[in-house]
Amino acid sequence: MKKLLTVFIFTLCIHTTHAQHPIIQEFKRFYAEADTSCYVEKIQEGLDDYDRWYEDSIINTGVSFPFIPEYDPAHVDLHRERKVWAVAITAYDTESYSLTDDHIYDHLGIDSLYGMIVTCCNKRMRIKGRADVPEKGIYDQFDGGDPGMTARKTRKVQSRLLRNIIKEKPDVILFMTTFLPTYMYVKNDSIYVMGVDGTKHELNQYVQKCPFIECVREADRVRPTLREIRQGADPKYYRKTGRTPPELLRICQSR
């Protein structure tokens, strides 16, 4: 009897340790049911619309916007590209987040503004561009990001990161659209952040080491897009995540 009780307790501990968080199940379900053909059409429509707006409002008028990154028209056809898909995720209700009392998984969800993010790669899995973050309609070729790094170097770093994740044979690739705008992945019922050097960090442990708690607490805020700022929006205005206007929802599910 004592031996059976020991086995039961050991089994219970194993089950508890590896219990799958509900949000992990949701990410897996969302990825499995995603209609990527529908996403291609919707994302392509957004890219084409942004290209037309940029050419009409920026190139043809000669108006520039200092201190705001510029993203050149993409003129890309997603139908012809080699694509890697990632579920777009974001953080919710983090205003009072505590590094000691909270678990970041409890504050994660699908980013319904994007649904899925697509990364275009060549045959060697080197990234050509990503659609459509940091703003819907943008095909990011990394020429409007970190001024300290060239687009070529940034693409090289991002390509290495994505290849490292793919080598892990993940259940789902994720892309965080808020405070950690980077690729992540689900493996063995946990979420991991991958370093460029190949080191991996479980997300909750990674967040607990964050030196600036405000970065996490402000993660549930959606700032105005670059396009909205160019059109006169207040850069300080924001809405809460989870409150995507119905006309901006982008969810394509096959079931």
C-alpha positions in Angstrom: 0.0 0.0 0.0 2.8 2.4 0.9 4.5 1.6 -2.4 1.3 2.3 -4.3 0.8 5.6 -2.5 4.4 6.6 -3.4 3.8 5.8 -7.1 0.5 7.8 -7.0 2.1 10.9 -5.5 5.0 10.7 -7.9 2.6 10.4 -10.9 0.6 13.3 -9.6 3.7 15.5 -9.3 4.7 14.6 -12.9 1.2 15.4 -14.1 1.1 18.7 -12.2 4.5 19.7 -13.4 3.7 19.1 -17.0 0.1 20.3 -17.0 -0.6 22.2 -20.1 -1.7 25.8 -19.6 -5.0 26.6 -21.4 -3.4 29.3 -23.5 -0.9 26.8 -24.9 -3.9 24.7 -26.0 -5.5 27.8 -27.5 -2.3 28.7 -29.5 -2.1 25.1 -30.9 -5.8 25.0 -31.8 -5.6 28.5 -33.5 -2.5 27.4 -35.5 -4.1 24.1 -36.6 -7.3 25.8 -37.7 -5.7 28.8 -39.4 -6.8 29.3 -43.1 -3.4 30.5 -44.5 -4.9 31.1 -47.9 -7.3 33.5 -46.4 -4.5 35.2 -44.5 -2.5 35.6 -47.7 -5.3 37.4 -49.4 -6.0 39.7 -46.4 -2.4 40.5 -45.7 -1.7 41.1 -49.4 -4.7 43.5 -49.6 -3.2 45.4 -46.7 0.3 45.5 -48.2 -1.1 46.8 -51.5 -3.3 49.4 -49.7 -0.3 50.6 -47.7 1.9 50.9 -50.9 -0.7 53.0 -52.6 -1.1 55.3 -49.6 2.6 55.7 -49.1 3.2 56.6 -52.7 0.3 59.1 -52.8 1.0 60.6 -49.4 4.8 60.5 -49.0 6.6 59.9 -52.3 4.4 62.0 -54.6 4.1 64.9 -52.1 7.7 64.9 -50.9 6.5 65.2 -47.2 8.9 63.7 -44.6 8.3 62.8 -41.0 11.5 63.3 -38.8 12.1 60.7 -36.1 9.4 58.3 -37.5 10.8 55.2 -39.2 9.9 55.0 -42.9 9.0 51.7 -44.6 9.3 51.8 -48.3 6.6 50.3 -50.5 7.0 46.5 -50.7 5.6 45.6 -54.1 5.7 42.0 -52.9 3.5 39.2 -54.1 3.0 36.8 -51.1 1.5 34.1 -53.3 4.9 33.6 -54.9 7.0 33.7 -51.6 8.3 30.9 -49.4 6.4 31.5 -46.2 6.8 30.7 -42.5 3.7 31.3 -40.4 3.6 32.4 -36.8 0.6 33.0 -34.5 0.4 36.6 -33.4 0.1 36.9 -29.7 -0.1 39.8 -27.3 -0.4 40.6 -23.5 -3.6 41.5 -21.6 -4.4 43.2 -18.3 -0.8 43.7 -17.3 -1.2 47.1 -15.6 -0.7 45.6 -12.1 1.5 42.8 -13.1 3.8 41.5 -10.4 7.0 39.6 -11.1 6.6 37.6 -7.9 2.9 36.8 -7.9 1.9 36.6 -11.5 2.5 34.1 -14.3 2.9 35.7 -17.7 1.0 32.8 -19.4 -2.1 34.1 -17.6 -1.8 37.4 -19.5 -1.3 36.1 -23.0 -3.7 35.7 -25.9 -4.2 35.8 -29.6 -3.7 39.2 -31.2 -6.9 39.5 -33.2 -5.6 42.6 -34.9 -3.2 40.4 -36.9 -4.1 36.7 -36.3 -1.1 35.4 -38.1 2.3 36.9 -39.1 4.0 35.7 -42.2 7.8 35.7 -42.8 9.1 35.4 -46.3 12.3 33.5 -46.8 14.6 32.3 -49.6 15.6 28.7 -50.1 18.3 28.9 -47.5 15.7 30.2 -44.9 17.2 33.7 -44.9 14.5 36.2 -44.2 13.5 38.6 -47.0 10.8 40.4 -45.2 8.0 40.1 -42.6 4.3 41.0 -42.9 2.8 42.9 -41.4 4.5 44.1 -38.2 5.2 46.6 -36.7 2.1 47.9 -38.4 -0.6 46.4 -40.6 0.2 46.9 -44.2 3.9 47.1 -43.7 6.3 44.6 -45.3 9.2 45.0 -42.9 12.5 44.5 -44.7 14.3 45.9 -41.6 15.3 49.2 -43.3 13.2 51.3 -41.0 14.1 49.8 -37.6 17.2 50.1 -35.5 19.4 52.9 -36.9 22.4 51.3 -35.4 22.1 48.2 -37.6 21.9 47.9 -41.3 19.0 46.1 -42.9 21.3 43.4 -44.1 22.7 42.8 -40.6 19.3 42.8 -39.0 17.9 40.3 -41.6 20.9 38.1 -40.9 20.3 38.2 -37.1 16.6 37.5 -37.5 17.2 34.7 -40.0 19.6 33.0 -37.5 17.0 33.3 -34.8 14.2 31.8 -36.9 16.4 29.0 -38.1 17.3 28.2 -34.5 13.6 27.9 -33.6 12.8 25.7 -36.6 15.6 23.3 -35.5 13.8 22.8 -32.2 10.9 21.3 -34.2 8.3 23.5 -32.4 4.6 22.7 -32.0 3.8 26.3 -32.9 5.9 29.4 -33.8 4.7 32.6 -32.2 5.3 36.2 -32.7 4.8 38.6 -29.8 3.5 42.0 -31.1 3.9 43.9 -27.8 6.7 44.3 -25.2 8.8 41.5 -26.7 8.5 42.0 -30.5 10.2 38.8 -31.4 9.7 35.2 -32.5 8.9 32.6 -29.8 7.7 29.0 -29.9 5.8 26.3 -28.1 7.6 23.1 -27.2 6.7 20.5 -24.5 3.8 22.6 -23.3 6.0 25.7 -22.5 6.7 28.9 -24.4 10.3 29.7 -25.1 12.3 32.8 -26.2 15.3 31.9 -28.4 18.5 33.8 -28.3 20.5 34.5 -31.5 23.3 32.3 -30.0 20.9 29.4 -29.8 20.2 29.6 -26.1 16.6 29.2 -25.1 14.7 30.7 -22.2 11.3 29.7 -20.8 9.1 32.8 -21.2 7.9 33.2 -17.6 11.4 32.8 -16.2 12.7 35.2 -18.9 10.1 37.9 -18.0 10.8 37.5 -14.3 14.3 38.7 -15.0 13.1 41.9 -16.8 14.9 44.9 -15.3 12.1 47.3 -16.1 8.7 46.1 -14.7 7.0 49.0 -16.6 7.9 47.3 -19.9 5.6 44.5 -18.9 2.9 46.6 -17.3 2.6 48.7 -20.4 2.5 45.7 -22.7 -1.3 45.7 -22.9 -1.4 49.1 -24.7 -1.7 49.5 -28.4 -0.1 52.7 -29.6 -1.1 54.6 -32.7 0.4 53.2 -35.9 3.0 55.1 -37.8 0.4 55.8 -40.5 -2.1 57.2 -37.9 0.7 59.5 -36.5 1.5 60.7 -39.9 -2.2 61.5 -40.4 -2.3 63.6 -37.2 -3.0 61.1 -34.4 -1.8 61.9 -30.9 1.3 59.7 -30.3 0.3 59.4 -26.6 -3.1 58.0 -27.3 -3.6 54.2 -26.9 -6.2 51.6 -26.6 -6.1 48.5 -24.5 -5.3 45.1 -26.1 -8.3 42.8 -26.5 -10.4 45.7 -27.7 -9.7 45.5 -31.4 -12.4 47.4 -33.4 -14.6 44.9 -35.3 -13.6 46.4 -38.6 -9.9 45.7 -37.9 -10.3 42.1 -36.8 -8.3 39.6 -38.9 -9.1 36.1 -38.1 -9.2 33.4 -40.8 -10.2 30.0 -39.4 -10.8 26.9 -41.6 -13.3 25.4 -39.1 
